[in-house]
Each structure stands twice: as structure tokens, then as C-alpha cells.
């Protein structure tokens, strides 16, 4: 049996976008999911350990990727980073945010219809 792929979702404060993505995918077989924010006052602040833990890193905006590369250059050197281009315009767990995340994640992840929500 293969190990689950470790996915890390990053936004600014870890209150809406990345947290919603984590909750969406928490029980999807084949993935282990965590989320964090780039700001020091984030609900869960991203650390080098979290980055090293992840197989793939998903950021909500390009400036999140830039922040990770600047703060953790060695840890990020070999990481696959995918920018989902999701602006900070949504309330946590908003239906519209779920729909956008499903749409933006579909090319990168496999999950069945009805999962993740």
C-alpha cells in the first residue's frame, strides 16, 4: 500500500482559503492535508518543518510562493509549488470558495464528485 501524498495549502492568515482547502480534502483517500499562513499572526504559521513535510505545496496567490522561497530557500528548492490564484475575497467555508477550489484543484488532484464538501 502506498503512503498518502502530503499536501500543504498556504494563504495569508490560514483562516479562510487554505483552511477551507484542508477541510475539503481532509477525508479524501490518498492524501494527508495540512494548511498554514504566511503572516506571523496566522492561525497556523507556516514553518520550515511543514514545508519539508509536504510533497506538494499549493499557494493561493503568487506572493505566498515568493514568501516561502524567501523564508525557506533550502526547503523550497525541490518543492513543487502550485499557485491556485484564489484572491482573499471569501468567507471561511463559503460555498463559492468550495466551488472555486474544486475547479482549481481538479487538474492537480483526484477526488470523487461529492467529496471535499
Secondary structure, 3 states (H helix, E strand, C coil): CCCCEEEEEEECCCCCHHHHHHHHHCCCCCEEEEEEECCCCCCCECCHHHHHHCCEEEECCHHHHHHHHHHCHHHHCCCEEEECCCCCCCCCCCHHHHHHHHHHHCCCCCCCCCCCC
